[in-house]
Amino acid sequence: MSIENVGNMNKMLNNYSTQDWTKSASIDQASLPKFNELIANPANGTAAPQSFSEIMAASLAEVNSMQVEANKAIQKLASGQTKNVSETMLAVENAEIAFKTMNQVRMKVIEAYKEIMRMQM
């Protein structure tokens, strides 16, 4: 299964769990941490555990909202509603950095997936 977009990646992550992988590899379940239950803020203690796919979906939504804000800032500058070029450029640069970071995370996830598929059992 190739990962071509976020939807395919979410489907792949929802279909597999660490418990299934460890069962197929016959690894002792008691000694392993629960990787599907990542805690966003462990110091606070009030945050509910989130799965990796939930964290990725939230990050993608945040990057998308930054892109939308940057587009709105560009439209306001082009239409003359605002004359503040520095705020517009800051919004565009923030959105670009967030997009590039998310793209690098995506590439690392794909690389890790390919590495796992190459493993021999």
Buried (B, 14 or more C-beta within 10 A) or exposed (E): EEBEEBEEBBEBBEEEBBEEEBEEEEEEEEEEEEEBEBEEEEEEEEEEEBBBBBEBBEBBEEBBEBBEBBEEBBEBBEEEEEEEEEEBBEBBEBBEEBBEEBEEBBEEBBEEBEEEEEEEE
